[in-house]
Amino acid sequence: QVQLVESGGGLVQPGGSLRLSCAASGRIFSIYVMGWYRQAPGKQRELVADVSVGGSTNYADSVKGRFTISRDNAKNTVVYLQMNSLKPEDTAVYYCNAASAMGNYWGQGTQVTVSS
């Protein structure tokens, strides 16, 4: 099993920044991709960004140039999502995800609200 603990959500004004963190524990050796998804009210959960163990990154078109996903170099199981130039449409519950040989795992979610 893999456990994911997220932190860093909150309320921010449009144009502001937030950084989300996700720490994985458990059978971490089996993880090959970690990423962030989000789900806004009434919408499906969507990929925001992910990063593979090899360092390859992938972003949703809506966040390219504004969000950056990264990993802690000392701990490959800690992933960050730096979110800049936030817009009201970025408001959602953000979920950390880990894809592993053991299965697909999710964090509990953290609320991000962009509002003036």
Backbone as a printed PyTorch tensor [residue, N CA C, xyz], in Angstrom:
tensor([[[  0.8370,  -1.1940,   0.0000],
         [  0.0000,   0.0000,   0.0000],
         [  0.8700,   1.2400,   0.0000]],

        [[  0.3020,   2.3050,  -0.5070],
         [  0.9650,   3.6110,  -0.5230],
         [  0.0290,   4.6130,   0.1410]],

        [[  0.5730,   5.4160,   1.0430],
         [ -0.2050,   6.4660,   1.6840],
         [  0.2980,   7.8230,   1.1890]],

        [[ -0.6340,   8.7370,   0.9440],
         [ -0.3180,  10.0670,   0.4410],
         [ -0.8930,  11.1160,   1.3800]],

        [[ -0.0610,  12.0730,   1.7760],
         [ -0.4990,  13.1490,   2.6500],
         [ -0.2190,  14.4770,   1.9470]],

        [[ -1.2750,  15.2510,   1.7640],
         [ -1.1740,  16.5280,   1.0660],
         [ -1.2090,  17.6870,   2.0440]],

        [[ -0.6580,  18.8050,   1.6280],
         [ -0.7670,  20.0360,   2.3980],
         [ -0.5830,  21.2230,   1.4570]],

        [[ -1.0200,  22.4050,   1.9310],
         [ -0.7270,  23.6210,   1.1980],
         [ -1.8870,  24.3140,   0.5290]],

        [[ -3.0830,  23.7710,   0.6100],
         [ -4.2150,  24.4520,  -0.0090],
         [ -4.6260,  25.6750,   0.7820]],

        [[ -5.6270,  26.3980,   0.2650],
         [ -6.1220,  27.5660,   0.9680],
         [ -6.8270,  28.5270,   0.0480]],

        [[ -7.0480,  29.7220,   0.5750],
         [ -7.7350,  30.7910,  -0.1540],
         [ -6.6940,  31.8030,  -0.6300]],

        [[ -6.7660,  32.1620,  -1.9020],
         [ -5.8200,  33.1260,  -2.4590],
         [ -6.5520,  34.0200,  -3.4540]],

        [[ -6.0860,  35.2370,  -3.5980],
         [ -6.6930,  36.1690,  -4.5440],
         [ -6.2240,  35.8520,  -5.9670]],

        [[ -7.0090,  36.2290,  -6.9610],
         [ -6.5690,  36.0340,  -8.3530],
         [ -5.2110,  36.6840,  -8.5860]],

        [[ -4.3510,  35.9590,  -9.2990],
         [ -3.0000,  36.4230,  -9.5370],
         [ -1.9990,  35.9700,  -8.4900]],

        [[ -2.4930,  35.4010,  -7.4210],
         [ -1.6320,  34.9580,  -6.3390],
         [ -1.0130,  33.5940,  -6.5860]],

        [[ -0.2960,  33.1120,  -5.5700],
         [  0.4250,  31.8400,  -5.6800],
         [  0.1600,  30.9600,  -4.4660]],

        [[  0.2520,  29.6690,  -4.6940],
         [  0.1920,  28.6710,  -3.6430],
         [  1.1350,  27.5380,  -4.0070]],

        [[  1.6240,  26.8280,  -2.9970],
         [  2.4070,  25.6320,  -3.2560],
         [  1.7890,  24.4500,  -2.5090]],

        [[  1.4960,  23.4030,  -3.2440],
         [  0.9820,  22.1770,  -2.6610],
         [  2.1260,  21.1790,  -2.4970]],

        [[  2.0400,  20.3890,  -1.4190],
         [  3.0280,  19.3430,  -1.1750],
         [  2.3150,  18.0140,  -0.9950]],

        [[  2.9970,  16.9530,  -1.4010],
         [  2.4530,  15.6010,  -1.2380],
         [  3.5940,  14.6790,  -0.8590]],

        [[  3.4340,  14.0020,   0.2600],
         [  4.4460,  13.0580,   0.7330],
         [  3.8820,  11.6550,   0.6930]],

        [[  4.6230,  10.7630,   0.0780],
         [  4.2170,   9.3640,  -0.0250],
         [  4.9760,   8.5240,   0.9880]],

        [[  4.2920,   7.5120,   1.5030],
         [  4.9260,   6.5580,   2.4060],
         [  4.3610,   5.1760,   2.1110]],

        [[  4.9870,   4.1720,   2.7070],
         [  4.5520,   2.8000,   2.4560],
         [  5.4360,   2.1500,   1.4050]],

        [[  4.8060,   1.4680,   0.4540],
         [  5.5460,   0.7570,  -0.5920],
         [  5.9660,   1.7180,  -1.6920]],

        [[  6.7930,   2.6740,  -1.3300],
         [  7.1610,   3.7580,  -2.2450],
         [  8.0460,   3.2800,  -3.3840]],

        [[  8.7140,   2.1450,  -3.2030],
         [  9.6130,   1.6480,  -4.2350],
         [  8.8570,   1.2850,  -5.5080]],

        [[  7.5600,   1.0760,  -5.3600],
         [  6.7710,   0.6430,  -6.5140],
         [  6.1850,   1.8100,  -7.3240]],

        [[  6.3740,   3.0450,  -6.8190],
         [  5.7810,   4.2080,  -7.4930],
         [  6.5710,   4.5480,  -8.7540]],

        [[  5.8610,   4.7730,  -9.8730],
         [  6.5570,   5.1940, -11.0870],
         [  6.1040,   6.5620, -11.6010]],

        [[  4.9520,   7.0430, -11.1620],
         [  4.5030,   8.3900, -11.5110],
         [  3.7770,   8.9890, -10.3110]],

        [[  4.0370,  10.2600, -10.0320],
         [  3.2470,  10.9880,  -9.0420],
         [  2.7220,  12.2580,  -9.6870]],

        [[  1.5350,  12.6350,  -9.2770],
         [  0.9660,  13.8130,  -9.9100],
         [ -0.1450,  14.4320,  -9.1070]],

        [[ -0.7220,  15.4640,  -9.6980],
         [ -1.8340,  16.1940,  -9.0920],
         [ -3.0120,  16.2120, -10.0610]],

        [[ -4.1680,  15.9510,  -9.5040],
         [ -5.4270,  16.0710, -10.2170],
         [ -6.2860,  17.0850,  -9.4760]],

        [[ -7.3250,  17.5680, -10.1350],
         [ -8.2520,  18.4640,  -9.4560],
         [ -9.6670,  18.1800,  -9.9050]],

        [[-10.5830,  18.5250,  -9.0070],
         [-12.0000,  18.3460,  -9.3090],
         [-12.7700,  19.5460,  -8.8040]],

        [[-13.3750,  20.2580,  -9.7360],
         [-14.2180,  21.3940,  -9.4010],
         [-15.6550,  20.9180,  -9.2430]],

        [[-16.4840,  21.6620,  -8.5220],
         [-17.8810,  21.2540,  -8.3340],
         [-18.5980,  21.0230,  -9.6570]],

        [[-19.2260,  19.8730,  -9.7860],
         [-19.9770,  19.5570, -10.9880],
         [-19.1470,  19.1340, -12.1710]],

        [[-17.8440,  18.9810, -11.9590],
         [-16.9680,  18.5970, -13.0700],
         [-16.2310,  17.3080, -12.7390]],

        [[-15.6970,  16.6740, -13.7880],
         [-14.9220,  15.4610, -13.5900],
         [-13.5230,  15.7940, -13.0930]],

        [[-12.9410,  14.8330, -12.4260],
         [-11.5590,  14.9820, -11.9880],
         [-10.6570,  15.0000, -13.2180]],

        [[ -9.6820,  15.9380, -13.1990],
         [ -8.7970,  16.0680, -14.3510],
         [ -7.3420,  16.1470, -13.9110]],

        [[ -6.4690,  15.6890, -14.8040],
         [ -5.0460,  15.7720, -14.5450],
         [ -4.6010,  17.2270, -14.5970]],

        [[ -3.7960,  17.6190, -13.6200],
         [ -3.1660,  18.9410, -13.6260],
         [ -1.7290,  18.8140, -14.1150]],

        [[ -0.9700,  17.9480, -13.4580],
         [  0.4290,  17.7340, -13.8290],
         [  0.9170,  16.4570, -13.1840]],

        [[  1.8910,  15.8030, -13.8340],
         [  2.5210,  14.6670, -13.1960],
         [  4.0000,  14.6110, -13.5550]],

        [[  4.7320,  13.8060, -12.7740],
         [  6.1620,  13.6640, -12.9770],
         [  6.5270,  12.2080, -12.7620]],

        [[  7.3090,  11.6660, -13.6840],
         [  7.6990,  10.2600, -13.5950],
         [  8.9720,  10.1180, -12.7580]],

        [[  9.3050,   8.8950, -12.4270],
         [ 10.5430,   8.6600, -11.6780],
         [ 11.7570,   9.0730, -12.5000]],

        [[ 11.6000,   9.0880, -13.8180],
         [ 12.6880,   9.5310, -14.6790],
         [ 12.7800,  11.0300, -14.8230]],

        [[ 11.8090,  11.7420, -14.2570],
         [ 11.8390,  13.1900, -14.2930],
         [ 10.9960,  13.8250, -15.3810]],

        [[ 10.3680,  13.0320, -16.2210],
         [  9.5110,  13.5950, -17.2760],
         [  8.2620,  14.1870, -16.6640]],

        [[  7.8790,  15.3520, -17.1670],
         [  6.6940,  16.0360, -16.6510],
         [  5.6370,  16.1690, -17.7350]],

        [[  4.4100,  16.3270, -17.2610],
         [  3.2700,  16.4280, -18.1510],
         [  2.2990,  17.4150, -17.5120]],

        [[  1.7690,  18.3610, -18.3170],
         [  0.8740,  19.3810, -17.7890],
         [ -0.3990,  19.4840, -18.6120]],

        [[ -1.4710,  19.8200, -17.9330],
         [ -2.6940,  20.1740, -18.6380],
         [ -2.4630,  21.5030, -19.3610]],

        [[ -3.0590,  21.6570, -20.5200],
         [ -2.8720,  22.8870, -21.3000],
         [ -3.2810,  24.1200, -20.5040]],

        [[ -4.2920,  23.9880, -19.6620],
         [ -4.8240,  25.1350, -18.9240],
         [ -3.8630,  25.6740, -17.8690]],

        [[ -2.8440,  24.8950, -17.5050],
         [ -1.9260,  25.3490, -16.4500],
         [ -0.4990,  25.5420, -16.9450]],

        [[ -0.2400,  25.2150, -18.1910],
         [  1.1120,  25.3630, -18.7320],
         [  1.5720,  26.8180, -18.6210]],

        [[  2.7950,  26.9870, -18.1470],
         [  3.3460,  28.3250, -17.9870],
         [  3.0030,  28.9810, -16.6610]],

        [[  2.0710,  28.3710, -15.9060],
         [  1.6790,  28.9440, -14.6230],
         [  2.0070,  28.0090, -13.4520]],

        [[  1.8710,  26.7090, -13.6910],
         [  2.1070,  25.7250, -12.6300],
         [  3.3970,  24.9610, -12.9380]],

        [[  4.0830,  24.5630, -11.8710],
         [  5.2910,  23.7530, -12.0160],
         [  5.2550,  22.6050, -11.0210]],

        [[  5.4450,  21.4060, -11.5310],
         [  5.5160,  20.2290, -10.6520],
         [  6.9880,  19.8750, -10.4760]],

        [[  7.3530,  19.4890,  -9.2670],
         [  8.7390,  19.1250,  -9.0050],
         [  8.7900,  18.0740,  -7.9040]],

        [[  9.9450,  17.4530,  -7.8130],
         [ 10.1630,  16.4570,  -6.7650],
         [ 11.3100,  16.9050,  -5.8800]],

        [[ 11.2780,  16.4920,  -4.6260],
         [ 12.3910,  16.7080,  -3.7190],
         [ 13.5220,  15.7780,  -4.1670]],

        [[ 14.6730,  16.3460,  -4.4910],
         [ 15.7570,  15.5290,  -5.0100],
         [ 16.2610,  14.5120,  -3.9950]],

        [[ 16.1630,  14.8670,  -2.7260],
         [ 16.6480,  13.9580,  -1.6940],
         [ 15.6180,  12.8750,  -1.3820]],

        [[ 14.3680,  13.2030,  -1.6320],
         [ 13.2820,  12.2660,  -1.3430],
         [ 12.3820,  12.1940,  -2.5650]],

        [[ 12.5830,  11.2030,  -3.3590],
         [ 11.8000,  11.0920,  -4.5890],
         [ 10.3130,  10.9080,  -4.3380]],

        [[  9.9350,  10.7590,  -3.0950],
         [  8.5300,  10.5230,  -2.7880],
         [  7.8210,  11.7650,  -2.2870]],

        [[  8.4480,  12.9370,  -2.3870],
         [  7.7890,  14.1910,  -2.0570],
         [  7.6600,  14.9970,  -3.3450]],

        [[  6.4430,  15.3770,  -3.6540],
         [  6.1660,  16.1040,  -4.8850],
         [  5.4980,  17.4270,  -4.5400]],

        [[  5.8830,  18.4680,  -5.2760],
         [  5.3330,  19.7920,  -5.0560],
         [  4.6060,  20.2800,  -6.3150]],

        [[  3.6340,  21.1170,  -6.1090],
         [  2.9740,  21.8050,  -7.2190],
         [  2.9800,  23.2920,  -6.9000]],

        [[  3.8390,  24.0190,  -7.5980],
         [  3.8880,  25.4700,  -7.4520],
         [  2.8860,  26.0790,  -8.4200]],

        [[  1.9360,  26.8120,  -7.8600],
         [  0.8800,  27.3900,  -8.6720],
         [  0.9790,  28.9020,  -8.6310]],

        [[  1.2580,  29.5090,  -9.7740],
         [  1.3790,  30.9690,  -9.8930],
         [  0.2720,  31.5110, -10.7910]],

        [[  0.0820,  32.8070, -10.7250],
         [ -0.9330,  33.4770, -11.5590],
         [ -2.2740,  32.7480, -11.4890]],

        [[ -2.6840,  32.4460, -10.2880],
         [ -3.9150,  31.6790, -10.1050],
         [ -5.1340,  32.4460, -10.5840]],

        [[ -6.0680,  31.6770, -11.1340],
         [ -7.3100,  32.2340, -11.6730],
         [ -8.4980,  31.6250, -10.9280]],

        [[ -9.6330,  32.3070, -10.9320],
         [-10.8180,  31.7300, -10.2720],
         [-11.1510,  30.3350, -10.7960]],

        [[-10.9110,  30.0790, -12.0610],
         [-11.2120,  28.7620, -12.6240],
         [-10.2670,  27.6620, -12.1440]],

        [[ -9.2390,  28.0250, -11.3940],
         [ -8.3700,  27.0220, -10.7760],
         [ -8.9650,  26.5000,  -9.4680]],

        [[-10.0420,  27.1020,  -9.0210],
         [-10.6970,  26.6730,  -7.7830],
         [-11.1710,  25.2360,  -7.9070]],

        [[-10.7410,  24.3980,  -6.9740],
         [-11.0760,  22.9660,  -7.0090],
         [-10.4830,  22.2950,  -5.7780]],

        [[-10.8570,  21.0330,  -5.5920],
         [-10.1490,  20.1740,  -4.6510],
         [ -9.0130,  19.5150,  -5.4290]],

        [[ -7.8200,  19.6500,  -4.9140],
         [ -6.6460,  19.0890,  -5.5670],
         [ -6.2400,  17.7910,  -4.8680]],

        [[ -6.0340,  16.7530,  -5.6660],
         [ -5.7060,  15.4350,  -5.1500],
         [ -4.3320,  14.9990,  -5.6330]],

        [[ -3.5480,  14.4900,  -4.7110],
         [ -2.2780,  13.8710,  -5.0740],
         [ -2.5550,  12.4330,  -5.5250]],

        [[ -1.8130,  12.0000,  -6.5000],
         [ -1.9770,  10.6500,  -7.0380],
         [ -0.6150,   9.9830,  -7.1830]],

        [[ -0.5870,   8.6970,  -6.8920],
         [  0.6270,   7.9030,  -7.1260],
         [  0.2400,   6.6570,  -7.8940]],

        [[  0.8810,   6.4830,  -9.0260],
         [  0.6610,   5.2760,  -9.8210],
         [  1.8300,   4.3350,  -9.5390]],

        [[  1.4960,   3.1100,  -9.1520],
         [  2.5420,   2.1740,  -8.7800],
         [  2.2110,   0.7920,  -9.3040]],

        [[  3.1860,  -0.0720,  -9.1650],
         [  2.9700,  -1.4570,  -9.5700],
         [  1.9230,  -2.1350,  -8.6890]],

        [[  1.6700,  -1.5460,  -7.5200],
         [  0.7010,  -2.1100,  -6.5840],
         [ -0.7020,  -1.5850,  -6.8310]],

        [[ -0.8150,  -0.5290,  -7.6280],
         [ -2.1220,   0.0570,  -7.8840],
         [ -2.0430,   1.5610,  -7.9750]],

        [[ -3.2130,   2.1960,  -7.9850],
         [ -3.3410,   3.6440,  -8.1150],
         [ -3.8330,   4.2050,  -6.7890]],

        [[ -3.1250,   5.1850,  -6.2330],
         [ -3.4590,   5.6780,  -4.9030],
         [ -3.7580,   7.1750,  -4.9210]],

        [[ -4.6400,   7.5960,  -3.9870],
         [ -5.0590,   8.9880,  -3.9110],
         [ -4.9020,   9.5330,  -2.5050]],

        [[ -4.5850,  10.8280,  -2.4350],
         [ -4.6110,  11.5280,  -1.1750],
         [ -6.0310,  11.9300,  -0.8310]],

        [[ -6.1760,  12.5930,   0.3130],
         [ -7.5190,  12.9550,   0.7950],
         [ -8.0550,  14.2110,   0.1160]],

        [[ -7.1830,  14.9450,  -0.5390],
         [ -7.5920,  16.1610,  -1.2380],
         [ -7.3680,  17.3980,  -0.3880]],

        [[ -7.0580,  18.4940,  -1.0550],
         [ -6.8900,  19.7760,  -0.3760],
         [ -7.5760,  20.8520,  -1.2120]],

        [[ -8.3310,  21.7030,  -0.5370],
         [ -9.1340,  22.7150,  -1.2340],
         [ -8.2640,  23.9050,  -1.6230]],

        [[ -8.3870,  24.3160,  -2.8710],
         [ -7.7750,  25.5470,  -3.3550],
         [ -8.9020,  26.4370,  -3.8490]],

        [[ -8.9970,  27.6360,  -3.2650],
         [-10.0310,  28.5880,  -3.6520],
         [ -9.3710,  29.8820,  -4.1020]],

        [[ -9.6840,  30.2970,  -5.3160],
         [ -9.1300,  31.5450,  -5.8740],
         [-10.2790,  32.5260,  -6.0020]],

        [[-10.2540,  33.5440,  -5.1560],
         [-11.3680,  34.4840,  -5.1070],
         [-10.9160,  35.8010,  -4.5030]],

        [[-11.5300,  36.8790,  -4.9740],
         [-11.2350,  38.1760,  -4.3890],
         [-12.2500,  38.5030,  -3.3040]]])
